[in-house]
Amino acid sequence: MKFEFKNTFLFILILLFSFGCSSVKKRKVESQKSKAIEIPSQKIKNLAIKTGAENFNAYLPLFENKKIGIVTNPTGIVENKKHLVDFLLEKKVDLQKIYAPEHGFRGTADAGEVIKDGKDIKTNLPIISLYGNNKKPKSEQLADIDVIIFDIQDVGARFYTYISTLHYVMEACAENNIELLVLDRPNPNGNIIDGPLLEMEHKSFVGMHPIPVLHGMTIGEYAKMINGEKWLANGIQCKLQVVPCSNYKREMKYSLPVKPSPNLPNDQSINLYASLCFFEGTNVSVGRGSEKQFQIYGSPFLIKTDFSFTPIPNFGAKEPMHKDILCYGEDLTKIKKVTRLELKWLLKAYANTSDKANFFNDFFTKLAGTKKLHEQIVNGVSEKEIRKSWEVDLTTFKEMRKKYLIYN
C-alpha cells in the first residue's frame, strides 16, 4: 500500500507540474501573440524608422566585385549623420563616381544655379553634375559602372526636381544596361495626395509625369511607378531594386535630419512647400532671402499688413525676388500643419495685389502642370469649385498608385 500510495502521489505531482508548465507555456505564447498582434499604435509609431540606406545587410552584398556610382546629396546620410559615400568607402565598396542633382553634392548651390562637374575634396571622387545642360548621365559618364545607387531625400511634391533626376537616371540605366538600386526614405508629406494632375503638354523638369502636385509616395515607390507605367523614353524599363525603410508607415510624422535643399530649412517649410511654391510663378516672394523660406510670403504689391520683411542675399538666394524692397504679406511659421494642398494664400494674394496684370508669369503653368488653374483664379472661380475640378483625376491616380505602394 505504501508503495502504491507513493506512486499515486508521485503521479499526481507529475500531472500537476505538467499542467502548471503547460499553462505557463500557453500563457506565454498567448502573451507573445498579443504583443505581435495588439501592440498599441503609439508603440508602433515609436519604433525607430530605419531608412533604406541604414538597412546595410540588404544591399552591401550586392556590391561585391562591382563598380558603383551614386546619385546623392547632403541628405544621403546613415546613422550619426555619416554620409553614405563615406560609409561605403569605409566598407571598401568600389565607388567610382558621384552624380549630383540640383543644388550639388554638398547642397550649396541656389535653386536653378548651374552645377559644374568637379571633384569632391574629401573623397577625391569625381562629381558629375546632373543639373543644367546635362540632366541625364551620358553613356561615357556611366562607362564601367555596374550599379547606380540613388539615395536622395524627397518631399513628395511633383515640382521638387529630385524625382525628375530620378527619371533621367532610370532612363540612362535602362539604355546602358546598368542596375539601379534605390535606397528608400520616408516622405514627410506621405499622407497627402492633392492638386491638379500634370497635362503632358506642360511637361518640364519641374513636372515630368501625369501625377498630382502632392503624390503621397516615397521615392522608392515613385521609381516603381515610373518603371511600371513605362514613362521612360520609348517605354523602356530599368533593372530596378528598392531597399525599403523599416518600421515606417505613411501616416507617421517624420522630421528630416538634414534639410533637403538650401531653402527648406525645417519641418514647417517642408510641409508648406507645395502650397507656397505656386508663388514662384508669380510676383510674390516665398521668403527667399530671409530666414523663413517657404514659411512666409509677401510682395510690395500686396496691401499693407502688420507683417513685413525685406529680402536680402543669403545662403541659397544670391539674388532673391524683391531684393532690398519691403514686402507685405503673411507669416505662417506658427500655423498648424497642413493636410492638403492649400490654395487660400494664393487666392488671397491675387485678390489683394495692386498689380494683377503682372501677378502671374510663365513659370506658373509649369508648376501647376495645367493652364486651368491660372484661368480659374483670374476668372474668380471659388476654391471649392477648383478642388472639385481635380476630383476625377485624383481618384484615377489613387487607383493606379496602389500597384506601387510598399508601405501602409
Stockholm file with secondary structure:
# STOCKHOLM 1.0

chainA/1-408         MKFEFKNTFLFILILLFSFGCSSVKKRKVESQKSKAIEIPSQKIKNLAIKTGAENFNAYLPLFENKKIGIVTNPTGIVENKKHLVDFLLEKKVDLQKIYAPEHGFRGTADAGEVIKDGKDIKTNLPIISLYGNNKKPKSEQLADIDVIIFDIQDVGARFYTYISTLHYVMEACAENNIELLVLDRPNPNGNIIDGPLLEMEHKSFVGMHPIPVLHGMTIGEYAKMINGEKWLANGIQCKLQVVPCSNYKREMKYSLPVKPSPNLPNDQSINLYASLCFFEGTNVSVGRGSEKQFQIYGSPFLIKTDFSFTPIPNFGAKEPMHKDILCYGEDLTKIKKVTRLELKWLLKAYANTSDKANFFNDFFTKLAGTKKLHEQIVNGVSEKEIRKSWEVDLTTFKEMRKKYLIYN
#=GR chainA/1-408 SS CHHHHHHHHHHHHHHHHHHHHHHHHHHHHHHHHHHHHCCCHHHHHHSCCBCGGGCHHHHGGGGTTCCEEEEECTTCBCGGGCBHHHHHHHTTCCEEEEEECTTTTTTCSCTTCCCCCEECTTTCCEEEECSSSCCSCCGGGGTTCCEEEEECCCCSBTTSTHHHHHHHHHHHHHHTTCEEEEECCCCTTTTCCBSCCCCGGGCBTTBCSSCCSBCCCCHHHHHHHHHHTTCSGGGCCCEEEEECCBSCCTTSCCCCSSCSSTTCCSHHHHHHHHHHGGGGGBTCBCSTTSSSTTTEEEETTBCCCSCEECCCCBTTBSSCTTTTSCEEEEECTTSCCCSSCCCHHHHHHHHHBSCGGGTBCTHHHHHHTSSHHHHHHHTTCCHHHHHHTTHHHHHHHHHHHGGGCCCC
#=GC SS_cons         CHHHHHHHHHHHHHHHHHHHHHHHHHHHHHHHHHHHHCCCHHHHHHSCCBCGGGCHHHHGGGGTTCCEEEEECTTCBCGGGCBHHHHHHHTTCCEEEEEECTTTTTTCSCTTCCCCCEECTTTCCEEEECSSSCCSCCGGGGTTCCEEEEECCCCSBTTSTHHHHHHHHHHHHHHTTCEEEEECCCCTTTTCCBSCCCCGGGCBTTBCSSCCSBCCCCHHHHHHHHHHTTCSGGGCCCEEEEECCBSCCTTSCCCCSSCSSTTCCSHHHHHHHHHHGGGGGBTCBCSTTSSSTTTEEEETTBCCCSCEECCCCBTTBSSCTTTTSCEEEEECTTSCCCSSCCCHHHHHHHHHBSCGGGTBCTHHHHHHTSSHHHHHHHTTCCHHHHHHTTHHHHHHHHHHHGGGCCCC
//
